[in-house]
Amino acid sequence: MKFMTKTLSAAALGVAIMSPMSAYAGDGDFCRDYTEAAVRQAHEVRETGFCARGITSNPTRWSEDRRVHFEWCRATPRRDAEAERDFRTHYLRECRRH
């Protein structure tokens, strides 16, 4: 019985530790895809003259450095990484209309 209690406690601790982490993008495959999209979008924004004007307010968002995006993704809640990717997509879509 004592062994089972310790095992359950260890399992509960593992779940408690992993639960907050599961909300983070941190997954290598997700972050690799996120990074490729971010770098592609950063390159695209520079190729579109009108769009490039708006990127000075947040140079990290529009960085072409893969490491910047990958490390940020690994330490960020997944929903925030998805929102950031969506923001860049929306920005590019809207600025191309001008």
JOMOSUL-V952185 format. One record per residue. N is the residue number from 1. PHI is phi as a letter, one per 30 degrees, with the letter a starting at -180 (none if undefined). PSI is psi in whole degrees, 0 to 359 (NA if undefined). OMEGA is omega in whole degrees, 0 to 359 (999 if undefined). Layout:
N&PHI&PSI&OMEGA / N&PHI&PSI&OMEGA
This chain:
1&none&318&179 / 2&d&318&179 / 3&d&317&181 / 4&d&320&179 / 5&d&316&179 / 6&d&321&180 / 7&d&315&178 / 8&d&320&179 / 9&d&318&179 / 10&d&320&179 / 11&d&317&179 / 12&d&320&178 / 13&d&318&178 / 14&d&318&178 / 15&d&317&180 / 16&d&321&180 / 17&d&319&185 / 18&d&333&183 / 19&e&309&179 / 20&d&327&182 / 21&d&330&182 / 22&d&340&178 / 23&d&348&181 / 24&d&146&181 / 25&d&319&180 / 26&g&337&180 / 27&e&127&183 / 28&e&315&180 / 29&d&314&179 / 30&e&314&183 / 31&d&328&175 / 32&d&316&178 / 33&d&316&178 / 34&e&314&182 / 35&d&315&179 / 36&d&317&178 / 37&d&316&182 / 38&d&316&180 / 39&d&319&178 / 40&d&317&179 / 41&d&322&178 / 42&d&321&178 / 43&d&316&180 / 44&e&317&183 / 45&d&327&179 / 46&d&334&180 / 47&d&345&182 / 48&c&103&186 / 49&e&307&182 / 50&d&319&182 / 51&d&324&184 / 52&d&336&181 / 53&d&328&185 / 54&d&0&187 / 55&d&351&182 / 56&d&338&181 / 57&d&339&179 / 58&b&77&184 / 59&d&333&179 / 60&d&319&179 / 61&e&325&186 / 62&c&21&179 / 63&d&145&175 / 64&c&9&179 / 65&d&111&182 / 66&e&320&183 / 67&d&320&180 / 68&e&311&183 / 69&d&319&183 / 70&d&313&180 / 71&d&321&178 / 72&d&316&180 / 73&d&316&183 / 74&d&335&184 / 75&c&11&188 / 76&c&144&173 / 77&e&140&184 / 78&e&319&181 / 79&d&327&178 / 80&d&322&177 / 81&d&319&178 / 82&d&320&179 / 83&d&322&179 / 84&d&315&178 / 85&d&318&178 / 86&d&322&178 / 87&d&312&180 / 88&d&319&179 / 89&d&312&181 / 90&d&315&180 / 91&e&312&180 / 92&d&317&181 / 93&d&314&183 / 94&d&318&184 / 95&d&334&178 / 96&d&340&181 / 97&d&344&184 / 98&c&NA&999
